[in-house]
Amino acid sequence: MYLSFIDQIQLNLSGHKGSWIIPLVGSVSCTVWTAYAWLMTPRNWPLIVCNVPMVILGPVTVITTFFF
């Protein structure tokens, strides 16, 4: 699912702007899940690893929607 944002980033950079709300909401959601998994004892590494790509790709997608 997260790999689809790579395609959206490429489209944004080529001038075909997409929606910014979906990556923003997804990024917020994955950030909350990552924080929750980080605060667990012991840390839930599978949950962290699964959500980190969206924590990175979501904001990049939003930034390319508005600034490129």
BABA-298853 format. One record per atom (N, C-alpha, C): residue number from 1; residue in one letter; atom name; x, y, z. Coordinates in nm, 3 decimals. Atoms other than C-alpha are relative to their C-alpha. Layout:
<rs>
<r n="NUM" res="A" atom="CA" u="X" v="Y" w="Z"/>
...
</rs>
This chain:
<rs>
<r n="1" res="M" atom="N" u="0.082" v="-0.118" w="0.000"/>
<r n="1" res="M" atom="CA" u="0.000" v="0.000" w="0.000"/>
<r n="1" res="M" atom="C" u="0.087" v="0.125" w="0.000"/>
<r n="2" res="Y" atom="N" u="-0.082" v="-0.119" w="-0.010"/>
<r n="2" res="Y" atom="CA" u="0.275" v="0.244" w="0.090"/>
<r n="2" res="Y" atom="C" u="0.076" v="0.029" w="-0.128"/>
<r n="3" res="L" atom="N" u="-0.074" v="-0.021" w="0.125"/>
<r n="3" res="L" atom="CA" u="0.452" v="0.192" w="-0.241"/>
<r n="3" res="L" atom="C" u="-0.079" v="0.083" w="-0.101"/>
<r n="4" res="S" atom="N" u="0.081" v="-0.081" w="0.091"/>
<r n="4" res="S" atom="CA" u="0.160" v="0.359" w="-0.419"/>
<r n="4" res="S" atom="C" u="0.033" v="0.148" w="0.015"/>
<r n="5" res="F" atom="N" u="-0.035" v="-0.140" w="-0.020"/>
<r n="5" res="F" atom="CA" u="0.277" v="0.688" w="-0.270"/>
<r n="5" res="F" atom="C" u="0.125" v="0.039" w="-0.077"/>
<r n="6" res="I" atom="N" u="-0.116" v="-0.029" w="0.083"/>
<r n="6" res="I" atom="CA" u="0.604" v="0.661" w="-0.460"/>
<r n="6" res="I" atom="C" u="-0.046" v="0.043" w="-0.139"/>
<r n="7" res="D" atom="N" u="0.056" v="-0.038" w="0.129"/>
<r n="7" res="D" atom="CA" u="0.402" v="0.672" w="-0.782"/>
<r n="7" res="D" atom="C" u="-0.065" v="0.138" w="0.008"/>
<r n="8" res="Q" atom="N" u="0.063" v="-0.131" w="-0.016"/>
<r n="8" res="Q" atom="CA" u="0.204" v="0.969" w="-0.649"/>
<r n="8" res="Q" atom="C" u="0.105" v="0.111" w="0.009"/>
<r n="9" res="I" atom="N" u="-0.109" v="-0.099" w="-0.008"/>
<r n="9" res="I" atom="CA" u="0.529" v="1.151" w="-0.565"/>
<r n="9" res="I" atom="C" u="0.055" v="0.028" w="-0.139"/>
<r n="10" res="Q" atom="N" u="-0.049" v="-0.019" w="0.136"/>
<r n="10" res="Q" atom="CA" u="0.652" v="1.092" w="-0.921"/>
<r n="10" res="Q" atom="C" u="-0.098" v="0.081" w="-0.083"/>
<r n="11" res="L" atom="N" u="0.101" v="-0.077" w="0.073"/>
<r n="11" res="L" atom="CA" u="0.324" v="1.224" w="-1.062"/>
<r n="11" res="L" atom="C" u="0.001" v="0.146" w="0.045"/>
<r n="12" res="N" atom="N" u="-0.005" v="-0.138" w="-0.050"/>
<r n="12" res="N" atom="CA" u="0.342" v="1.532" w="-0.837"/>
<r n="12" res="N" atom="C" u="0.120" v="0.074" w="-0.058"/>
<r n="13" res="L" atom="N" u="-0.120" v="-0.063" w="0.052"/>
<r n="13" res="L" atom="CA" u="0.696" v="1.603" w="-0.952"/>
<r n="13" res="L" atom="C" u="-0.009" v="0.027" w="-0.150"/>
<r n="14" res="S" atom="N" u="0.014" v="-0.022" w="0.144"/>
<r n="14" res="S" atom="CA" u="0.592" v="1.572" w="-1.317"/>
<r n="14" res="S" atom="C" u="-0.113" v="0.099" w="-0.034"/>
<r n="15" res="G" atom="N" u="0.102" v="-0.102" w="0.024"/>
<r n="15" res="G" atom="CA" u="0.310" v="1.825" w="-1.273"/>
<r n="15" res="G" atom="C" u="-0.143" v="-0.047" w="0.011"/>
<r n="16" res="H" atom="N" u="0.136" v="0.055" w="-0.013"/>
<r n="16" res="H" atom="CA" u="0.008" v="1.596" w="-1.226"/>
<r n="16" res="H" atom="C" u="-0.032" v="-0.013" w="0.148"/>
<r n="17" res="K" atom="N" u="0.022" v="-0.006" w="-0.144"/>
<r n="17" res="K" atom="CA" u="-0.097" v="1.695" w="-0.876"/>
<r n="17" res="K" atom="C" u="-0.112" v="-0.095" w="0.043"/>
<r n="18" res="G" atom="N" u="0.098" v="0.092" w="-0.056"/>
<r n="18" res="G" atom="CA" u="-0.286" v="1.445" w="-0.663"/>
<r n="18" res="G" atom="C" u="-0.054" v="0.055" w="0.130"/>
<r n="19" res="S" atom="N" u="0.058" v="-0.038" w="-0.127"/>
<r n="19" res="S" atom="CA" u="-0.477" v="1.458" w="-0.340"/>
<r n="19" res="S" atom="C" u="0.105" v="0.001" w="0.109"/>
<r n="20" res="W" atom="N" u="-0.094" v="-0.008" w="-0.110"/>
<r n="20" res="W" atom="CA" u="-0.286" v="1.562" w="-0.030"/>
<r n="20" res="W" atom="C" u="-0.060" v="-0.052" w="0.130"/>
<r n="21" res="I" atom="N" u="0.066" v="0.036" w="-0.125"/>
<r n="21" res="I" atom="CA" u="-0.544" v="1.461" w="0.231"/>
<r n="21" res="I" atom="C" u="0.025" v="-0.146" w="0.038"/>
<r n="22" res="I" atom="N" u="-0.019" v="0.142" w="-0.029"/>
<r n="22" res="I" atom="CA" u="-0.501" v="1.083" w="0.202"/>
<r n="22" res="I" atom="C" u="0.140" v="-0.027" w="0.056"/>
<r n="23" res="P" atom="N" u="-0.131" v="0.023" w="-0.059"/>
<r n="23" res="P" atom="CA" u="-0.123" v="1.083" w="0.255"/>
<r n="23" res="P" atom="C" u="0.018" v="0.069" w="0.136"/>
<r n="24" res="L" atom="N" u="-0.012" v="-0.069" w="-0.127"/>
<r n="24" res="L" atom="CA" u="-0.156" v="1.336" w="0.537"/>
<r n="24" res="L" atom="C" u="-0.066" v="-0.080" w="0.113"/>
<r n="25" res="V" atom="N" u="0.072" v="0.078" w="-0.101"/>
<r n="25" res="V" atom="CA" u="-0.416" v="1.134" w="0.728"/>
<r n="25" res="V" atom="C" u="0.070" v="-0.133" w="0.025"/>
<r n="26" res="G" atom="N" u="-0.073" v="0.126" w="-0.016"/>
<r n="26" res="G" atom="CA" u="-0.226" v="0.811" w="0.664"/>
<r n="26" res="G" atom="C" u="0.127" v="0.018" w="0.080"/>
<r n="27" res="S" atom="N" u="-0.123" v="-0.027" w="-0.072"/>
<r n="27" res="S" atom="CA" u="0.092" v="0.966" w="0.791"/>
<r n="27" res="S" atom="C" u="-0.026" v="0.025" w="0.148"/>
<r n="28" res="V" atom="N" u="0.035" v="-0.025" w="-0.140"/>
<r n="28" res="V" atom="CA" u="-0.072" v="1.091" w="1.110"/>
<r n="28" res="V" atom="C" u="-0.037" v="-0.131" w="0.069"/>
<r n="29" res="S" atom="N" u="0.040" v="0.128" w="-0.057"/>
<r n="29" res="S" atom="CA" u="-0.228" v="0.751" w="1.170"/>
<r n="29" res="S" atom="C" u="0.120" v="-0.090" w="0.028"/>
<r n="30" res="C" atom="N" u="-0.118" v="0.086" w="-0.017"/>
<r n="30" res="C" atom="CA" u="0.099" v="0.565" w="1.118"/>
<r n="30" res="C" atom="C" u="0.096" v="0.056" w="0.103"/>
<r n="31" res="T" atom="N" u="-0.084" v="-0.060" w="-0.103"/>
<r n="31" res="T" atom="CA" u="0.284" v="0.813" w="1.338"/>
<r n="31" res="T" atom="C" u="-0.052" v="-0.036" w="0.138"/>
<r n="32" res="V" atom="N" u="0.059" v="0.037" w="-0.129"/>
<r n="32" res="V" atom="CA" u="0.042" v="0.743" w="1.623"/>
<r n="32" res="V" atom="C" u="0.027" v="-0.147" w="0.030"/>
<r n="33" res="W" atom="N" u="-0.026" v="0.143" w="-0.021"/>
<r n="33" res="W" atom="CA" u="0.076" v="0.366" w="1.574"/>
<r n="33" res="W" atom="C" u="0.148" v="-0.026" w="0.031"/>
<r n="34" res="T" atom="N" u="-0.143" v="0.017" w="-0.026"/>
<r n="34" res="T" atom="CA" u="0.455" v="0.396" w="1.564"/>
<r n="34" res="T" atom="C" u="0.035" v="0.044" w="0.142"/>
<r n="35" res="A" atom="N" u="-0.025" v="-0.048" w="-0.137"/>
<r n="35" res="A" atom="CA" u="0.459" v="0.599" w="1.885"/>
<r n="35" res="A" atom="C" u="-0.054" v="-0.100" w="0.102"/>
<r n="36" res="Y" atom="N" u="0.059" v="0.100" w="-0.089"/>
<r n="36" res="Y" atom="CA" u="0.228" v="0.346" w="2.050"/>
<r n="36" res="Y" atom="C" u="0.090" v="-0.123" w="0.010"/>
<r n="37" res="A" atom="N" u="-0.087" v="0.119" w="0.000"/>
<r n="37" res="A" atom="CA" u="0.451" v="0.055" w="1.948"/>
<r n="37" res="A" atom="C" u="0.133" v="0.029" w="0.067"/>
<r n="38" res="W" atom="N" u="-0.126" v="-0.038" w="-0.062"/>
<r n="38" res="W" atom="CA" u="0.761" v="0.244" w="2.063"/>
<r n="38" res="W" atom="C" u="-0.012" v="0.004" w="0.153"/>
<r n="39" res="L" atom="N" u="0.020" v="-0.013" w="-0.143"/>
<r n="39" res="L" atom="CA" u="0.612" v="0.304" w="2.407"/>
<r n="39" res="L" atom="C" u="-0.037" v="-0.131" w="0.069"/>
<r n="40" res="M" atom="N" u="0.033" v="0.129" w="-0.059"/>
<r n="40" res="M" atom="CA" u="0.511" v="-0.059" w="2.458"/>
<r n="40" res="M" atom="C" u="0.123" v="-0.061" w="0.067"/>
<r n="41" res="T" atom="N" u="-0.110" v="0.072" w="-0.065"/>
<r n="41" res="T" atom="CA" u="0.721" v="-0.275" w="2.690"/>
<r n="41" res="T" atom="C" u="-0.027" v="-0.148" w="-0.013"/>
<r n="42" res="P" atom="N" u="-0.112" v="-0.042" w="0.085"/>
<r n="42" res="P" atom="CA" u="0.886" v="-0.456" w="2.521"/>
<r n="42" res="P" atom="C" u="-0.052" v="0.067" w="-0.128"/>
<r n="43" res="R" atom="N" u="0.039" v="-0.070" w="0.123"/>
<r n="43" res="R" atom="CA" u="0.885" v="-0.250" w="2.203"/>
<r n="43" res="R" atom="C" u="-0.050" v="-0.099" w="-0.104"/>
<r n="44" res="N" atom="N" u="0.060" v="0.085" w="0.104"/>
<r n="44" res="N" atom="CA" u="0.672" v="-0.393" w="1.924"/>
<r n="44" res="N" atom="C" u="0.065" v="0.035" w="-0.134"/>
<r n="45" res="W" atom="N" u="-0.077" v="-0.032" w="0.120"/>
<r n="45" res="W" atom="CA" u="0.928" v="-0.387" w="1.642"/>
<r n="45" res="W" atom="C" u="-0.072" v="-0.028" w="-0.130"/>
<r n="46" res="P" atom="N" u="0.071" v="0.020" w="0.127"/>
<r n="46" res="P" atom="CA" u="0.709" v="-0.545" w="1.373"/>
<r n="46" res="P" atom="C" u="-0.098" v="0.113" w="-0.030"/>
<r n="47" res="L" atom="N" u="0.093" v="-0.111" w="0.021"/>
<r n="47" res="L" atom="CA" u="0.449" v="-0.272" w="1.422"/>
<r n="47" res="L" atom="C" u="0.074" v="0.128" w="-0.037"/>
<r n="48" res="I" atom="N" u="-0.080" v="-0.118" w="0.033"/>
<r n="48" res="I" atom="CA" u="0.717" v="-0.003" w="1.413"/>
<r n="48" res="I" atom="C" u="0.049" v="-0.007" w="-0.144"/>
<r n="49" res="V" atom="N" u="-0.056" v="0.016" w="0.135"/>
<r n="49" res="V" atom="CA" u="0.880" v="-0.140" w="1.097"/>
<r n="49" res="V" atom="C" u="-0.108" v="0.012" w="-0.106"/>
<r n="50" res="C" atom="N" u="0.109" v="-0.006" w="0.099"/>
<r n="50" res="C" atom="CA" u="0.545" v="-0.173" w="0.919"/>
<r n="50" res="C" atom="C" u="-0.053" v="0.141" w="-0.021"/>
<r n="51" res="N" atom="N" u="0.058" v="-0.134" w="0.010"/>
<r n="51" res="N" atom="CA" u="0.444" v="0.188" w="0.988"/>
<r n="51" res="N" atom="C" u="0.099" v="0.109" w="-0.037"/>
<r n="52" res="V" atom="N" u="-0.101" v="-0.103" w="0.030"/>
<r n="52" res="V" atom="CA" u="0.771" v="0.378" w="0.939"/>
<r n="52" res="V" atom="C" u="-0.001" v="0.044" w="-0.147"/>
<r n="53" res="P" atom="N" u="0.002" v="-0.050" w="0.139"/>
<r n="53" res="P" atom="CA" u="0.749" v="0.383" w="0.556"/>
<r n="53" res="P" atom="C" u="-0.105" v="0.108" w="-0.024"/>
<r n="54" res="M" atom="N" u="0.104" v="-0.101" w="0.020"/>
<r n="54" res="M" atom="CA" u="0.423" v="0.578" w="0.572"/>
<r n="54" res="M" atom="C" u="0.032" v="0.128" w="0.076"/>
<r n="55" res="V" atom="N" u="-0.041" v="-0.119" w="-0.074"/>
<r n="55" res="V" atom="CA" u="0.564" v="0.812" w="0.836"/>
<r n="55" res="V" atom="C" u="0.095" v="0.084" w="-0.085"/>
<r n="56" res="I" atom="N" u="-0.093" v="-0.071" w="0.088"/>
<r n="56" res="I" atom="CA" u="0.829" v="0.903" w="0.577"/>
<r n="56" res="I" atom="C" u="-0.067" v="0.041" w="-0.132"/>
<r n="57" res="L" atom="N" u="0.056" v="-0.027" w="0.133"/>
<r n="57" res="L" atom="CA" u="0.639" v="0.877" w="0.247"/>
<r n="57" res="L" atom="C" u="-0.120" v="0.094" w="0.002"/>
<r n="58" res="G" atom="N" u="0.117" v="-0.088" w="-0.009"/>
<r n="58" res="G" atom="CA" u="0.323" v="1.057" w="0.364"/>
<r n="58" res="G" atom="C" u="0.038" v="0.147" w="-0.008"/>
<r n="59" res="P" atom="N" u="-0.040" v="-0.141" w="0.009"/>
<r n="59" res="P" atom="CA" u="0.489" v="1.393" w="0.436"/>
<r n="59" res="P" atom="C" u="0.070" v="0.037" w="-0.131"/>
<r n="60" res="V" atom="N" u="-0.066" v="-0.028" w="0.128"/>
<r n="60" res="V" atom="CA" u="0.705" v="1.367" w="0.122"/>
<r n="60" res="V" atom="C" u="-0.105" v="0.019" w="-0.109"/>
<r n="61" res="T" atom="N" u="0.109" v="-0.013" w="0.098"/>
<r n="61" res="T" atom="CA" u="0.387" v="1.316" w="-0.084"/>
<r n="61" res="T" atom="C" u="-0.072" v="0.133" w="0.016"/>
<r n="62" res="V" atom="N" u="0.069" v="-0.127" w="-0.024"/>
<r n="62" res="V" atom="CA" u="0.216" v="1.615" w="0.079"/>
<r n="62" res="V" atom="C" u="0.088" v="0.117" w="-0.044"/>
<r n="63" res="I" atom="N" u="-0.090" v="-0.109" w="0.038"/>
<r n="63" res="I" atom="CA" u="0.522" v="1.836" w="0.028"/>
<r n="63" res="I" atom="C" u="0.010" v="0.012" w="-0.152"/>
<r n="64" res="T" atom="N" u="-0.009" v="-0.007" w="0.146"/>
<r n="64" res="T" atom="CA" u="0.553" v="1.743" w="-0.340"/>
<r n="64" res="T" atom="C" u="-0.131" v="0.045" w="-0.063"/>
<r n="65" res="T" atom="N" u="0.128" v="-0.047" w="0.053"/>
<r n="65" res="T" atom="CA" u="0.182" v="1.814" w="-0.388"/>
<r n="65" res="T" atom="C" u="-0.005" v="0.151" w="-0.003"/>
<r n="66" res="F" atom="N" u="0.011" v="-0.146" w="-0.010"/>
<r n="66" res="F" atom="CA" u="0.220" v="2.175" w="-0.279"/>
<r n="66" res="F" atom="C" u="0.116" v="0.078" w="-0.056"/>
<r n="67" res="F" atom="N" u="-0.118" v="-0.081" w="0.031"/>
<r n="67" res="F" atom="CA" u="0.574" v="2.279" w="-0.362"/>
<r n="67" res="F" atom="C" u="0.074" v="-0.038" w="-0.128"/>
<r n="68" res="F" atom="N" u="-0.071" v="0.038" w="0.122"/>
<r n="68" res="F" atom="CA" u="0.679" v="2.098" w="-0.680"/>
<r n="68" res="F" atom="C" u="-0.094" v="-0.016" w="-0.115"/>
</rs>
